[in-house]
Amino acid sequence: MSIHSQPLVIEQTSPIPSHKNIVWVRESRFGRWFLGSDTWFRYVLSLAVLDFKRMLRDRIPLHGRMLDAGCGEGLTFGLLETHFKPAQIVGIEIDLEQATKATRVAAAMTTPTQVIHASAADRTFEHSSFDMIFSHQLLHHTCQQTEVVAEFYHLLKPGGILLAGESCQSFINSFLIRLLFRHPHMVQKEAQDYVDIVKNAGFIVTDRDVETTRPWWSRRCLGFAQKIGIGKNNNAATEVLIVAIKPLSAS
């Protein structure tokens, strides 16, 4: 594991600021536990990878080099290996505690896998280093969303693919999520806003490469109230999945 940066960090016990120099708000203790739980793995991570695989259809790079941006403690490594069969996986994680856990997972992988402790916005890798980038629930944790997506564009080879999955503002700013988890509230966005950030970075995104959903875990009362007919229906998307392509003509 390599340490490339020391970003300005706000711990989970501190007030959540909107200062422009803050690049990241560390997840709460509960949040860090939950992001390593079987529930997160089975009902969020695994389903997101399967959805992206379906959306990609026949466009999965053959034996490519893959970046897991914001890899957490490495729960996604095995999923990426199984469903995308990359030649190499590189995880990048800003939280040193999580990166250390991910390093142990990487050591047990069949596919060559390494973990870097750094911010996804940093110029950590060389230009056109990757064939595919998996970025799941990363952007809403950083105040450098535009910079991070621009760096993804820089890192992908021409024709490379970004898989970006994000929870939307209506979910992140809900009472229960604000109580249990920590995010920089002033930068949260809705689904179309994330699509616009990706497009503005230079990526090609077609209508069929964007899916918005309202998973049960993102609904008020986990969707139970709606099931028994006492909850108010709300069709606003709480999650967006984006498949974005770097143009072949890009340098």
FENJOCOR-V293157 format. One record per backbone hydrogen bond with DSSP energy under -1.0 kcal/mol. CO is the residue of the C=O (numbers start at 1). NH is the residue of the N-H. If there is no record, write none. Layout:
# FENJOCOR-V293157
CO	NH
CO	NH
This chain:
# FENJOCOR-V293157
2	117
8	23
10	26
11	14
19	22
23	143
24	10
28	32
29	33
30	34
31	35
33	36
34	37
37	41
38	42
39	43
40	44
40	45
41	46
44	48
45	49
46	50
47	51
48	52
49	53
50	54
51	55
52	56
53	57
56	59
64	87
64	88
65	131
65	132
66	90
67	134
68	92
71	74
76	80
77	81
78	82
79	83
80	84
88	66
89	114
90	68
91	116
92	70
92	71
95	99
96	100
97	101
98	102
99	103
100	104
101	105
102	106
103	107
105	108
106	109
112	89
114	91
116	93
117	4
119	122
122	124
130	157
131	161
132	67
133	163
134	69
135	165
138	141
139	142
141	25
144	148
145	149
146	150
147	151
148	152
149	153
150	154
151	155
152	156
154	128
155	129
155	130
157	160
160	246
161	133
162	244
163	135
164	242
165	137
166	240
168	171
168	172
169	173
171	174
174	178
175	179
176	180
177	181
183	185
184	187
185	188
189	169
190	194
191	195
192	196
193	197
194	198
195	199
196	200
198	203
199	202
204	245
206	209
207	210
209	243
211	241
213	238
213	239
215	218
216	219
219	222
220	223
221	224
223	227
224	228
225	230
225	231
238	168
239	213
240	166
241	211
242	164
244	162
245	204
246	159
247	250
